């Protein structure tokens, strides 16, 4: 599978998670999905919690300091359930969680 297709499939899977602040269980399911996905890529993952909100670090080697980091988040703003259905219009993703 080419990279464009891989990114498309991954984004479609992630958009389906309704990870609003009130849906803690959905955030946990999304976190488990991301951890599993990163592990399959051969990365080591460490999950941290602050105020019961999860964060993770993924790297080839878990260490205390990194030269570069890439940050993101799993939670999204509240939206109607139909906004969590990924749609592709031409080459643009459209959903509450993504505009790629």
N, C-alpha and C positions, 0 to 999 in steps of 0.2 A: 504494500500500500504506500502511495507517495505521501509526502509530508502534508500537502494541502488537504488530502483526504483524511489523514490522521487528525489534523487540527479540526477539521469540520466535524468528524465523528465525536471527538472529545468535547468540543463546544456544545454539540447537540445533547450529549449525555449530561453535561454540567448544567445546562439551562433548565433541564427538567426538575432539578432540585429546587423546591420552594423554600429557600433558606432565609426567610424573613426573621427578624429578631425574636418574634413570638414563637417560631417553630423550631425549638431547640432540638427536637428529635430529627428533624430534616437536616439541620446543620451537622448533627452527629453522623447521619447516613452519608452526607456529602463528604465529610472529613474522612470517613472510612473508605469511600470510593477513591478519593485523592491519594490517600496513603497507599492503598493497594496498587493504584496506577503507577505511582512513583517507585514503589518496591519492584514492580515488574520491569521497570526501566533500569533496575540495578542500583537505585539510589537508597541510601540509608535515611530513615525518617525518625525524627524525635518530635513528639507532640507535647506542648506546654499548655497550661491553663492559667488564666488570670481572670478573677471574678467569674469563674465557671465558663469562660469563653475560650475555645481552643485556638491555638496557633500552632504552626509547625515549621520545622526547619528540615529541608531535604538537601542532601549533598552526597558526593561520593564518599566523603569521610566527615562524620560529625565532629566538630571541634568548637572551641570557645570563641574564636575570632575568625572572621572571613574578610577577604579583601573586597569582594563585591557581594551584594545581595539583591535579589529580585523579590519585591513585596507584592502581595495581592490580598484579596479577601474573599470569603465564601458567602457572606451575608448580602442580601439584596433588599431593596425597598419593597414595601407591601404592594401587591398588584393583584389583578384578577387572575384566576387560575389559567385562563386561556393565554396569558402573557408568558407562561412557562412552557409553552409549546414552541419549539424552535421552528422557524420558517426561513427558508433561503429564497431571497428575491435577487435574481441575477447572481452576483457574487457577494452579496451583503447579508450577514446574519442579522436578524431582527428578533429581539426578545427583551424582556424587562432587564435581564442580566447582561446583555451583550449587544454591541453594535460593532461588528467586525467588518 
